[in-house]
């Protein structure tokens, strides 16, 4: 078949990989100058690294399987990392049982209930009942209102903003399950991995292998619309119109709905109705690390970012020219004013907050500062989310639509994206595919 894939992120590239290995002719259309989507690298000062922060877990079977096919899995470097928690103006270590026992914001009883909640959540296998109750209500029943007010709700607000109290318990369960899976050994310490060179290297290898299979990657190519055609489906760009037997659109659901106006009214409404979170993510190169923690969770409304991610606590600083690479993400609604703030405004606000968190931090130590803004990063899993998804196989026989909106039983990360791509590919390449809805 002739297959057209709109979107050159990890979802589109993995679907192209599966199709090309099966002997089909594939063309990938990507609006950006380079493929990768949210996993794409960029230049920060003299360093090229991931635009957004990514790690690999030992339990990331789908991603590691892909890396194995690209001959990169054995090169992953694994490190045991530390976690911090910033609450009530103080930074606390939060990596070990001893740290947890000494955590001052919670009483011994509150800690016991919190620990029991995390363990119980890690053992849940059927996530569907959790879609029927909010995360706040579910956590309150298990941890108590005081712990929710002091710990969980600030974290939910930091991650979900105005959607914090609307999100289902499936959201927090997915986070707990994945992060609990990162802990191994008797000490239950988090073990994360990365490919040397980051996703710049992964994507270059991916593009090389796709090219060997005959996949055409059209970057800097904006799509005007995707429409039905007698021969299957047509993808219309500024340069012309291409005919394909089947097409897969991997853009965010509202964008896909606008790009495919021939979808049924019900499909258009479902696509447009998916509510997304955006992100403002600052990347910094510093002379010295801020702390020994890979991640510092923040439960303090006065701090304008969600967390502090110190990539150099995981990656050898030699990869960054001896500097420390830090990410400061702020998750926002798509209409949040922060998305319109200038780089200088964000830099002033974020660095001022770092000075409050780390009194020894000096702005003079900042070698580079750059801001990424994305309006639609991941959908908000509100109550009964999986029942309101647009279908993957559409009413246009040759057109398929899949995106992060279809990750309904996990959090948005590269492993879940690759897993979804394999599931969608199986349907896309089927000889006579059945009409399907959300993939679970």
LOKEFI-635390 format. One line per field, with one value per residue (C-alpha): residue number from 1; z, y, x. Coordinates in steps of 0.1 Angstrom, whole numbers, plus 5000, padded with zeros to 4 digits. Layout:
<rs>
num	(NUM,...) .
c3	(Z,...) .
c2	(Y,...) .
c1	(X,...) .
</rs>
This chain:
<rs>
num	(1,2,3,4,5,6,7,8,9,10,11,12,13,14,15,16,17,18,19,20,21,22,23,24,25,26,27,28,29,30,31,32,33,34,35,36,37,38,39,40,41,42,43,44,45,46,47,48,49,50,51,52,53,54,55,56,57,58,59,60,61,62,63,64,65,66,67,68,69,70,71,72,73,74,75,76,77,78,79,80,81,82,83,84,85,86,87,88,89,90,91,92,93,94,95,96,97,98,99,100,101,102,103,104,105,106,107,108,109,110,111,112,113,114,115,116,117,118,119,120,121,122,123,124,125,126,127,128,129,130,131,132,133,134,135,136,137,138,139,140,141,142,143,144,145,146,147,148,149,150,151,152,153,154,155,156,157,158,159,160,161,162,163,164,165,166,167,168,169,170,171,172,173,174,175,176,177,178,179,180,181,182,183,184,185,186,187,188,189,190,191,192,193,194,195,196,197,198,199,200,201,202,203,204,205,206,207,208,209,210,211,212,213,214,215,216,217,218,219,220,221,222,223,224,225,226,227,228,229,230,231,232,233,234,235,236,237,238,239,240,241,242,243,244,245,246,247,248,249,250,251,252,253,254,255,256,257,258,259,260,261,262,263,264,265,266,267,268,269,270,271,272,273,274,275,276,277,278,279,280,281,282,283,284,285,286,287,288,289,290,291,292,293,294,295,296,297,298,299,300,301,302,303,304,305,306,307,308,309,310,311,312,313,314,315,316,317,318,319,320,321,322,323,324,325,326,327,328,329,330,331,332,333,334,335,336,337,338,339,340,341,342,343,344,345,346,347,348,349,350,351,352,353,354,355,356,357,358,359,360,361,362,363,364,365,366,367,368,369,370,371,372,373,374,375,376,377,378,379,380,381,382,383,384,385,386,387,388,389,390,391,392,393,394,395,396,397,398,399,400,401,402,403,404,405,406,407,408,409,410,411,412,413,414,415,416,417,418,419,420,421,422,423,424,425,426,427,428,429,430,431,432,433,434,435,436,437,438,439,440) .
c3	(5000,4997,5032,5042,5078,5090,5119,5124,5162,5178,5171,5134,5130,5148,5127,5096,5109,5113,5079,5061,5077,5064,5028,5023,5007,5034,5033,5065,5065,5093,5096,5117,5102,5119,5131,5167,5180,5217,5217,5193,5204,5202,5208,5242,5243,5229,5239,5218,5240,5243,5241,5269,5296,5289,5307,5301,5327,5329,5326,5293,5272,5241,5239,5248,5221,5195,5208,5205,5168,5164,5181,5209,5238,5250,5251,5277,5308,5340,5371,5405,5411,5440,5446,5465,5478,5482,5506,5529,5518,5526,5504,5518,5505,5494,5480,5507,5534,5559,5540,5540,5578,5585,5562,5586,5568,5576,5609,5613,5607,5576,5562,5568,5549,5521,5518,5518,5491,5468,5473,5467,5436,5422,5424,5405,5371,5360,5356,5343,5377,5385,5356,5375,5405,5408,5419,5448,5461,5456,5474,5502,5510,5512,5526,5544,5536,5554,5533,5501,5510,5519,5494,5466,5457,5453,5430,5410,5406,5395,5369,5358,5367,5365,5358,5391,5407,5375,5367,5373,5397,5366,5361,5395,5393,5360,5375,5406,5386,5362,5389,5412,5384,5383,5417,5421,5447,5484,5488,5463,5447,5414,5384,5352,5319,5289,5255,5253,5230,5241,5216,5190,5186,5188,5161,5138,5140,5135,5104,5090,5094,5080,5049,5044,5043,5017,5039,5026,5053,5042,5068,5068,5051,5063,5056,5045,5047,5044,5024,5009,4973,4948,4952,4990,5007,4996,5016,5005,5011,5000,4973,4959,4964,4971,4968,4992,4998,5035,5058,5095,5112,5144,5154,5186,5184,5179,5152,5135,5135,5118,5093,5083,5077,5059,5091,5104,5127,5156,5149,5146,5179,5197,5184,5191,5226,5239,5265,5265,5288,5275,5288,5293,5298,5305,5299,5318,5316,5350,5362,5391,5401,5423,5443,5441,5431,5396,5403,5430,5433,5443,5465,5469,5451,5452,5428,5392,5378,5384,5393,5390,5367,5370,5340,5351,5382,5356,5327,5330,5329,5303,5278,5286,5284,5322,5329,5347,5326,5344,5332,5348,5335,5341,5329,5318,5302,5264,5271,5300,5298,5305,5270,5258,5283,5268,5274,5296,5318,5322,5329,5356,5374,5372,5383,5412,5424,5421,5443,5470,5468,5467,5485,5472,5436,5416,5383,5373,5371,5342,5310,5288,5292,5266,5267,5249,5246,5235,5237,5234,5251,5266,5272,5306,5318,5331,5344,5319,5295,5275,5266,5248,5225,5188,5169,5155,5123,5110,5088,5059,5050,5044,5072,5107,5135,5166,5190,5227,5232,5228,5256,5280,5306,5311,5312,5282,5277,5249,5259,5259,5225,5210,5224,5210,5176,5174,5182,5156,5130,5134,5125,5098,5080,5084,5051,5060,5093,5114,5126,5160,5186,5213,5216,5251) .
c2	(5000,5037,5051,5087,5097,5132,5141,5130,5126,5092,5080,5088,5075,5042,5036,5043,5018,4991,4998,4999,4967,4951,4961,4992,5025,5052,5090,5110,5147,5169,5206,5212,5213,5181,5150,5141,5161,5165,5143,5165,5180,5216,5239,5253,5274,5251,5220,5199,5179,5171,5201,5185,5161,5123,5092,5055,5030,4994,4985,5005,4974,4991,5018,4994,4970,4998,5008,4972,4972,5004,4987,5013,4993,4979,5014,5027,5039,5033,5054,5053,5087,5108,5127,5159,5175,5213,5221,5250,5268,5239,5213,5178,5146,5121,5091,5064,5049,5069,5101,5092,5084,5118,5138,5166,5178,5146,5128,5091,5081,5103,5087,5053,5060,5076,5047,5022,5042,5042,5004,4997,5018,5001,4968,4979,4963,4974,5012,5016,5020,5048,5068,5071,5090,5121,5119,5142,5121,5088,5101,5117,5084,5067,5093,5117,5153,5168,5149,5157,5194,5195,5171,5158,5188,5212,5185,5181,5218,5221,5194,5201,5238,5245,5208,5195,5188,5174,5148,5112,5089,5071,5100,5097,5059,5059,5082,5060,5028,5040,5056,5026,5005,5026,5014,4981,4963,4961,4999,5007,5034,5049,5036,5057,5054,5074,5068,5087,5117,5119,5118,5137,5104,5082,5102,5103,5066,5062,5084,5065,5032,5045,5058,5024,5010,5035,5058,5094,5120,5154,5179,5217,5205,5220,5201,5221,5193,5155,5145,5114,5105,5079,5061,5062,5095,5127,5147,5183,5204,5238,5221,5200,5169,5134,5103,5074,5041,5049,5078,5082,5116,5118,5154,5165,5156,5192,5198,5166,5176,5209,5192,5166,5186,5156,5136,5131,5158,5134,5127,5164,5171,5144,5155,5192,5182,5167,5191,5195,5208,5229,5235,5262,5245,5264,5248,5261,5254,5262,5263,5239,5216,5230,5197,5160,5153,5143,5155,5179,5178,5212,5216,5253,5277,5306,5287,5294,5260,5225,5208,5210,5184,5181,5161,5162,5142,5114,5122,5128,5165,5160,5156,5192,5207,5204,5224,5212,5209,5218,5218,5240,5229,5247,5229,5253,5254,5262,5298,5305,5339,5322,5310,5346,5358,5369,5348,5376,5376,5339,5340,5367,5349,5314,5326,5345,5314,5294,5320,5314,5277,5276,5306,5296,5299,5329,5342,5347,5309,5307,5300,5296,5299,5290,5285,5260,5266,5240,5246,5210,5185,5159,5155,5158,5125,5137,5114,5087,5100,5067,5067,5101,5095,5100,5067,5057,5042,5070,5072,5080,5044,5050,5075,5068,5093,5086,5108,5112,5115,5077,5070,5062,5039,5056,5089,5107,5094,5079,5043,5048,5066,5037,5012,5031,5033,4995,4991,5016,5001,4967,4982,5005,4976,4951,4938,4946,4965,4966,4999,5006,5032,5041,5017,5005) .
c1	(5000,5009,5006,5007,5014,5008,5031,5067,5067,5075,5040,5042,5078,5070,5039,5060,5086,5061,5045,5078,5090,5058,5068,5046,5055,5054,5056,5058,5048,5062,5056,5088,5123,5131,5111,5107,5077,5079,5110,5129,5163,5173,5203,5209,5240,5266,5247,5223,5199,5162,5139,5118,5129,5128,5140,5137,5125,5136,5099,5094,5091,5077,5104,5132,5120,5122,5156,5167,5157,5177,5207,5206,5191,5224,5239,5214,5232,5213,5216,5200,5185,5173,5141,5134,5102,5097,5069,5062,5094,5118,5135,5133,5150,5124,5144,5145,5125,5145,5138,5101,5101,5117,5095,5082,5051,5032,5024,5034,4997,4995,5027,5014,4982,5002,5025,4996,4979,5010,5015,4978,4977,5008,4989,4958,4955,4920,4921,4885,4867,4891,4877,4844,4858,4880,4916,4908,4879,4898,4930,4909,4893,4927,4950,4927,4919,4949,4974,4955,4954,4991,5006,4984,4963,4993,5009,4977,4973,5009,5004,4968,4961,4924,4917,4932,4898,4882,4908,4899,4918,4931,4955,4972,4971,4990,5017,5021,5022,5049,5071,5067,5079,5111,5120,5139,5160,5157,5162,5134,5155,5145,5165,5164,5182,5192,5208,5241,5235,5198,5170,5191,5210,5179,5161,5191,5194,5157,5157,5187,5169,5137,5155,5170,5135,5125,5104,5102,5104,5091,5100,5091,5059,5026,4994,4964,4938,4932,4902,4886,4896,4885,4919,4917,4926,4944,4969,4970,5001,5012,5031,5003,4981,4993,4971,4974,4957,4955,4965,4972,4969,4988,4982,4964,4927,4914,4941,4932,4895,4903,4926,4900,4867,4851,4848,4813,4798,4800,4837,4845,4827,4846,4880,4873,4860,4893,4907,4944,4971,4999,5034,5059,5093,5125,5159,5189,5226,5242,5278,5269,5240,5213,5209,5216,5180,5170,5135,5122,5084,5069,5039,5042,5018,5044,5067,5058,5070,5058,5091,5129,5144,5182,5192,5228,5219,5213,5235,5273,5279,5306,5277,5268,5303,5307,5275,5244,5213,5180,5144,5117,5083,5051,5019,4992,4958,4959,4947,4971,4988,5021,5021,5021,5047,5081,5112,5126,5094,5096,5133,5129,5101,5117,5151,5136,5119,5151,5168,5141,5144,5182,5198,5232,5220,5233,5220,5256,5259,5233,5252,5220,5183,5157,5119,5097,5060,5035,4997,4986,5008,4985,4948,4932,4918,4885,4857,4848,4874,4878,4841,4843,4873,4871,4875,4908,4892,4870,4840,4863,4873,4910,4916,4929,4934,4955,4973,4982,4944,4943,4967,4938,4955,4989,5007,5022,5057,5077,5071,5033,5036,5055,5031,5001,5019,5022,4986,4975,4998,4982,4949,4962,4979,4951,4938,4902,4903,4872,4858,4873,4870,4895,4924,4928) .
</rs>
